[in-house]
Amino acid sequence: MRQYIFGTGLLSAITGGITLLRGLRNDEPFTWRTALAWLSWGITLALAVGAVVDTRRARRGRNVAGDSPVARKQQKLLKKRLSR
């Protein structure tokens, strides 16, 4: 579980969210740029969580969607799991 939580995608999404939250503490008005930043952060977080889920599925031998970046590595991850 530790390898999923400390993945670079999740860490960067979390630090990006912290940066956005700090920006809210300043008394700046909520503008369209702020809305786009939050939207971008949400998409980044969703992609990072999706990559973690796909990696876990591939390691357990389940099928991964073809559009996932893990799909190409699926056989390698499965072989690694079976060798244990």
N, C-alpha and C positions, 0 to 999 in steps of 0.2 A: 504494500500500500504506500510505503514511503516513496517509492520511485514514481508514483503517479502524482503525489502531492507536491513533490519538489521538482517537477518537470519545468523546463524553462518557459513553456507556453503559459502554464498556470501562474508561475511567479511573475511573469511580465504583465499578465492581465490583472493580477492583484495589485501590483505596484502602480499600474496605470489608474486603477480605480481609486487607490489612496490619493494619488495626485489630483484626480478630479474632485474628490471629497475635500481636499485642502483648498481647492479653488472656490468651493462653495462657502467655506468659512469666511473668506474675504467678502466684504459687502459690495461685490460687483453684481451688476444686473444679469439676469439670465437672458442670453442672446441666442441667436441661431447658431453661432459657432459653438457655444456650450452644448446646445442640443445635439449638434453633429458629433461632438466629442463623446458625449454619453452614448449615442447610437453606435459609434465606432467601438467604444469600449465593450458594449453589449455583444456586438458581433465577434470581437476578439475573444471574449470569455466563452461564448458559445462554441467557437471553433476549437479552443483549447480543451474544453470539456469533451467535445466530440472526439478529438484525437485520443484522449485518455480512454474513453469508452471503446473506441475501435481497437486500440492497442490491447486492451484487456480481453476483448472478444477474440482477437487473433491469437493471443497467447493461450486461450482456453480451447482453441480449435474450432471456434464458431466462424461462420461466414461474415465477411466484412463487405460493406458496399463497395462497388467498383470505383466510385468517385473519391474514396477516402485515400489519403496519402499513405495509409498503412496497408492498403490492398496489395501493393507490390512486395511488401515485406512479409506478407502473411505466411507464406510457406517457410521462410527462414525462422520466424518466431515459433511456428508450430514445431519445426524440427528441433529447435533449441529446447522447447518444453519436453518433447518426447525423449531427448537424450538424458534428462535428469533422472 
